[in-house]
């Protein structure tokens, strides 16, 4: 098996237990759980899945640009029959299933199941309560405007408000800041048109223009720090953990690490007053078309969705899709998971912006770096975004 989760993450810890369970239930079978990086898997996926000696199970990225292409190219086996057989569609439902299914063109939202997630994700602002109290912030902001006023106070006190990164290799933070500001003003229909290529998208109109212009203002005011071009998400996380920044924008992937390594009192909140919140299902387990042990692969996916593994992931803050929130003892983690349950029930996820068309992640990250350096502005980015998206959409839809 090939995956790219941090072994220290809640999901990584859950999968370590899943290996033990799987080997206990399959005497004589040894699980070779290999770890790569997210970037390496994206860049090498076609080669990895094309040969005769391929993993039996792989973790792959969601969206038309990645998972959809692998499905359309015949590199992944459809799993619809197994989904029905094991009842995975009773555990993975609604928006959590949106990027598990792809049509013949590799477009998400319909067609065969090609992947199965076992956690969910949402993006939030982790915050240092000690810094907040030290600058006189006694209550969490209820709007983006209030958040900006708080960041002014944080800047004046000598701290970076939001620890961010803009490297073109795993510099995700800036992309998530930008898309969180867009999502805050977006409607469900606007995001679905963009994400599922189901309607015309005018990037010169709201919420794209206002969100992008606000993002540029945040860069210029120093809300997200300076000299971000060479920083990746790991360095941004370390800066937060060291107490150099008041907030960190990230998803639940770092929840357990922050809980253990922060050394200060911390909390979290989603973008205040937002219509929609960045988030989706987690990355997907898939079975390569050339896999030799497909029955064992299906059993592995079933094991990762088992109550023991799911509840272990939940206890670490991992947002399991088939766990029981009531079994979580830690009140912070339980509230954090309950917030996820609310977002799922309310259909309030805007997903992640790199999903719709091939090459989108690299394109967006390059522009995030350019905007962070002052080499691109909101007008230029929106113009380029329109052209890249329209071309990719035409390719995806065959129009």
N, C-alpha and C positions, 0 to 999 in steps of 0.2 A: 504494500500500500504506500501511496505517496501523498503527503499532506504538507501544509506550510504554516500551521498554527504554532504559536509560541508554547512550548511545553509547560511554561509557568501559568499560562492563561487558564481560565476556568474550563474552556473547551479542551485544551491540551491535557489537563489533569483528568477530565472525564474520559478522554480517549485512552489514557494510560490504564485506567481501571477497566475500560472496555476490552483492552487487550488481554488482561488477566481473566476476565469472564469468558471471553471468546475461546481462549486456549483451554480453560477448564471444561467448557462445553464441547470442545472438538479435540479430544485426545489424539496426540500424534501430529497435530497441526501447529506450526510455529508462525506467529505473526511477525512479519518484517515491516515494521512501521517506519518508513523513511521520511525524513524531513527535508524540504527544500525551502526556497523563499517564494513569496508571492510573485515578485518580478520574474524570477527564473521560471516558475510554472507558466506564467502568461507568455513569456518569450519562447519557451521551448515546448509548449503543449503539443503542437502538431507533430514534432519529431518524437517526443516521448510516447505518443499514442499511435504512431504509425507503424512501428516495427513489429516483429514477431514476439519479442520478449518485452512485454509491457506489464505494468502493475495490474493487479486484479481489481483494485479500487483506487480512484484518484479524487483528490479534492480540486475543484476548479471554480473559477470566478463566475459569478452570475452575469446575466445581461447578454444582449444581442452581440456585443463586441467580442465577447469571450466564449461563454458557454453556448450561445446560439451558433457561433461559427463552427465550434467543434461538433455540435449536433448535426448541422446542415452538411458538413463534410463527411459524415458517416463514421466519425472517430469514436463516438459514444453509442452504446446500445440504448434503445428506448427501454424504459422501466415501467411503462404503464401497467403491464400485466402483473409485475411484482408489487407495484403500489396497491393494486386492488387485492392481491393475494394476502399481503401482510397488513393491510389496512393503514398504510402510511398516509393516505389521503384523509383519514380521520384525525390524524395528529398534525398534519401540515395543511392548513386550510387558509382560505381568504387570501389576503395580501402576502402571506408567508409562502404561498404556493405559486405566486405570479411568475417568478423567475425560475421555477423548476420545470416549466413546460415550454416547448418551442415548436413552431410550425416548420414546414419543409424549407422555408427560407431562413430559418434561424431566428425568427422573431418571437419574443417572449409573450406569454399570456394565454396561449392556446396550443393545441396539438398534443404531441406525446410528452410524457414525463421523461426527462433525461437526467435529472438530478434530484437529490433528496437532502434538504437541510435538516439540522437537528437543533439549531439555536436561532434566536433572533438577534437583531442589533438595533440600537438607536444611538444617535449622536447627541452628546450633551456637553455642558461646560462643567468640568470638575473645578472646584474652587477651594482655595486655602482660606478657611474660616478665620484664621489668625490675622492674615493680611486684611481681610474684609473688615474685621472689628477694629484693627489698628488705624484704618483710614476713615472710620466712622460710618461704615455701611452696616446698619443693624437689621435691615430687611432685604430679602432678595428682590431684584427688579421684576416688575410685572409687564414691562414693555421694552422694546429695543431702545427707545429714547431714554428710559430710566437706566438701562444698562450702559448706555453711552455716558451718562452723567457719572455713574459709578466708575467707569474706566478713566474719566478725567481725574477723579480723586486719586485713583490708584497711580496714574502717571505722575501726578504732582508729588506723591509720596516716594517716587523713585523706583517703582516696580513696573515691569512689563505687564499690562493687563491680561493679554492672552498669549500663552506660549504657542508659537506656530512654526511652520516649516514650509519651504518652497523648493526643495530639491526636486529635480525631475526624476529622481530615483527614490520612491517612497516618501516624497514630501507632500503627504496628503492633507496636512492641516489647513493650508490656505484654500485648497479646493473645497474643503468642508465648511470653512468660514463663509466663502462666497455662496455656496449653494444653500447654506442655512439661512442666509439673508434673503435669497430668492424665495425659498420655501416659506419663509415667514409671511409673505404676502400672497402666495399662490393659492389657487383653488384646486380642488381635486381634479376637475376637468382639464385645467391647464397642464398639470403635471402628467396626467394620463396621456394627453395628446402628445406631449414631448417624449415620454418614456416608451410608449407602445406604438409610436409612429402612426397614431390614429387620427390625427388632425393637423391642420397647418399651425406652425409655431412662428410667431413674429418676435424675434429677440430684441427688436427695437421698442417693443411695447412692455407694459407691466406684466408680470413682476420682474422680468429680466432686466429692464433698464434701471429701475429704481434700486433693485438689489445689487446690481453691479456697480452703480455709481456710489452707493453706500459703502460697498466693499473697498473701492478706491479711496474714499474718505478715511476709512479705518486704517488703511496702509499709510496714508499721508499724515495722519494724526499720531501714528506710532502705537495704535491699540494692539497690533499684532507683533510688535518688536521690529528689529532692524537686522539687516544683513542675513536675510532668510534664504537666499538662493542656494547656499551649500548645506543647509540644515535638513535632515530627514526627521521623520516622526519620532524616532528613538531619541534623538538629541533634544527635540522639543519636549518630550516626556521627562527626560532627565532635568532639563531646566526648571520644569514645574516642581519635580520632586525635591530639587535643591532649594526651593523657596525663592527663586529669582523671578517667578511670574505668579500672578494671582490666580490665573485660570489656565486650563488646558482644554482645548476642544478635541474630543475623541469619542469613541464608542465604548461599549462594555468590554472590549477586548483587553483593556488595561485596568479594569475595575479591581481585580484581585491584587494586581501588582501595586496599585496606588494604596489599597487598604493595608498592605504589608510593608511598603517601603517609604511611605510619605513622611513619617516622623512629625506630622502636625495634624491638627484637627481639620477635616475636610468634609465637603459635601458635594452635591451636584445639582444642576437644574437644566432643563431644556430651554431652548431659545425662548425668552419670555414673550408672551402675547402672540406667538406664531400660529398661523393657520395650520401649517403642516410641519412635521419634524423629519429630518433625515433619518432613514433607517429602513430595514428590510429584513428578510430572512438572512441567515448566515450563508456562508459559502456552501457549495453543494458536493455531496458524494456522488460520483458517477462511476459507471462500469465501462471500461474501454471495450470497443467492439472486438478487439483481438485478445481480450483477457482469457486465460486458460481455466480459471477456477471461478466461474461466474456464480455458481450456487453458494460458494463460500463468501463471495462478495456480497450477495444479498443478505446472508446471515450476519455479516459484519455491520451492514447498515442497520439491520434490525437490532443488533446489540447496542449500537450508539443511541437508539431511540427507546431503549428499555428503561423502566422506571428507576432502577438503581443508578444507571449512568446519568439519566436526565436530572434526577434529584441531586446527584453530586455536583453536576454542572451548575444547577440552581443555587446550591449552598455557597458556591464560589462567586456568584454574581454573573453567571453566564447566560441567563435568559433562555432556558430550555423551552422547546416547543411542545414537549410532552411531559413536562414536570408538574409537580403540585406545589404551587406557591405557598400553601399553608404549611408545608413541611420545612420551610426556611426559618431557622431560629433567629438569625441576626436581623434586627429590626430595620437597619439601613438597607440591607440587601433585599429584604422582603418588600419594603416600600419601593425600592428601585425596580423590582420585578413587577410589582403591582402597577407601576407607571407604564411599563411596557405592555402589560395586559390591557390597560386603558387605550393606549395608542392603537393596538391591534383591533380592539372592539370598535373603536371610532373610525377606523380606516383613515388614519391620520399620517401615514408614512409617505414621504416624497421620494423614497428610494435613494439611489446614489446617482450623480449626474453623468458618470462615464458609461452607463449601461446601453444607451440606445443604438450607437453605430460603431463600426470597427475603427480602431485607432483613436477613439475619443479620449481615453484616459491620458495618453501621451500628449495629445493636442491640448487638453485642458491644463495639464501640469506645466507644459511649456509656457502657456500664457499666464498661469499663476506666478511662475518665476519671473516672467517679463514684467508683469504688473508690480510685483514686489520690488523689482529693481528700478522701477520708473521707466522702463523701456517700452511699456504698453499702457494704454489708458482704457477707460471703460468704452469709449466710442470705438476704438480700434478692435478691442476684444469682441464686442458684440457683432461688429461687421464680419470679422473672421469666423466667429462662432456660427453665424447664420450660413455662411458659405460652406463650412465644413459639415455642419449638420445636414443641410439640404443635399449635399453630394452623397453623404453616407446613407441618408434615408432613401434616396433614389436607388442606390446599390442594394439596400436591404429589401426594398419592396419591388424591385425589378421595373421601376417606372422610368 
